[in-house]
């Protein structure tokens, strides 16, 4: 089979989903709506897993895919804006948000890990 064969399949790497491995670290963060459109101030919460360009973060409220979310470290040292990729309903009325940070990689070492300041 050559490259011009009708049997050749084209594969778009951008459709694969995640491009980085997620690590199962719990990081304490604050979530907020950067546009302030919701009657929602901010909430202190935690991550389920992290990567340089994404995270899965718990929330008390549902978010819509495409919404922007501001993620801030507890010490206010680091602030990043991301987009919601998905929102899944979890146990105990929590939601888990898949976040994508396209602007720059996140240095999670600047955030507080659960149980450690």
Buried (B, 14 or more C-beta within 10 A) or exposed (E): EEEEEEEEEEEEEEEEEEEEEBEEBBBBBBBBBEEEEEEBEEBEBBBBBBBBBBBBBBBEBEBEEEBBBBBBBBEEEBEBBBBBBEBEEEEEEEBBBBBBBEEEEBEBEEBBBEEEE
